[in-house]
Amino acid sequence: MTTSRIIILSTLALASAAALTGCSIADSLQNEKASEFSSSADLVADWEKSAPWLPEDATGIRIRETPDAVPATLLATNSTALDPAVCVETERLSGPAFALDGAPSPYTDRAFACGEWTVIPTEDGWYGWTPNHPDEQAAAENLG
């Protein structure tokens, strides 16, 4: 078999595998995937991970993650404050593994620690990532 035929067959096999898993070829090659959910209810019903900090009325939710959902980044539109029983303001010590178009710079001095997630405000919602720094997670654990 010629090299060009091997390349073509390999590409077709990758495309088929990506189609069966719902991923794009780029997602398969980059070991990351993108998801979108119209509401928090859709996210809770259809996403294998959870973001307990996300307000129930969030919309336009976009996620970038590894296939096993760790690490993950999430951007959502929402005007509701974070629940103080779930999130505490603390020094930001972590940053997201994946960038999302339209997300603000995560390199602020302060952020909200929400369990395994770190969250910062955007102009019209929230931007969060997981995993976060152990000290951020410890700050959130002190809420309970």
N, C-alpha and C positions, 0 to 999 in steps of 0.2 A: 504494500500500500504506500502511496506517495505521501510526502509530508503535508502537501496541501489537502489531500483527502482526510488525513488524520485530524488536521486543524478544523476542517469543515464538520466532520463527524463529532468531534469534541464540542464544538460550539453548539451544534444541534442538541447534543445530549444535555449540555448545561442549560440551554434554553428550555428544554422539556422539563428538566428537574425544577427549574425556577417557576415555570408555569404551574406545575403540580403543587408547589408549596405556596403559591400566591406571591412570590417575590419576583422582582425584576432581575435581569442578568446583572445589572450594576450592584443591586443589593447582595446577590450571591457572591460576586467577586470581592466586594468591599466588606463582607461579613457584617452588614447592617441592613436594617429595613426601616421603611417609613410607613406610618399608619395615620389615618385621619378619622375622627369621630365628630359627629355633629353636636353631641351633648354628653354631659357627664353620665347620664343613664346609659347611653350607647357604649361609652367607655367601660363602665362597670359590667355590662352584659357581654361585651365582645373582646376585651383585652385580657390577656393571660396574667398581667401584672396588676398592681393596684396603686392608686395615688390617693390615699385617704384624706389628704390635705385639700384636694381639689374641691372648691365649692360646688354644690349640687346644681347650680344654675349656669355652670360654665358651658360655653359653646365654642365651635371652631377649634377643636382640640387637635393639635398635630404632635406626633411623636416620632422620634428617631431613636433606634435602639439596636442592640445586637440581637441575633435570632433567639437567644434565651432571655431577652429583656433585661439583662444586666451587663453593662450600664444602659441607662435610658435618659432621654431628655424630653420634656413636655412643654408645649406652649399653648395657652388657652386664653380666650377672650372672656372677661368677667369683671364685674365691678364690685363684687362682694368681698368683704374682708376675710382673711384667713381666720379659722377658728382658733382662739387662744388656748383652747384645751388640747389642741393638736400641734400647734406651731408656736415657737418662741423665737423672738429676735435675738440674734447672736452675731458674733464676729464671723464673717465668711472665710472659710478655710479651704473650700473645695471649688471645683469648677466642672462644667459639663464635659463629657467625653465626645459629644456630637453637637455640632452647631445646627441651628434651625433658622432659616431665612426669616427676618423680621424680629428676631429675638434681640434684646438689649445685650450689651456687654455684661458678662457675669462677674466681672472683676470690680465689684463694689466692696466697700469696707464692711457693710452689714448685710445680713440676709436672715431669712427665717429658716430655722431647723424644724423640720416636720418629720420626725422619725428618721427613716433612711433617706429622706429627700431634703435637699436644700432648695429654697424657693426665693425668688426676688420679684418685685413688682415690675410690670411693663406699663406702657402708656394706657393699655386697655385690657389688662389682665394679669396673668401670672406666668412665670418661666421657672421650671423646676428641673432638677437632675438628681439622679441616684446612680451609684452610691455616693454618699457624702463622707466627709472627714469624720473619724471616730469622735472627735471632740464636739462636732456639730450634733451628731447623733446623741451623745451623752447629754447635751444641753436639752434636747427634746425629751429624753427619757426622764429628766428631772421634773417634768411637768406633772407626772403621775404620782 
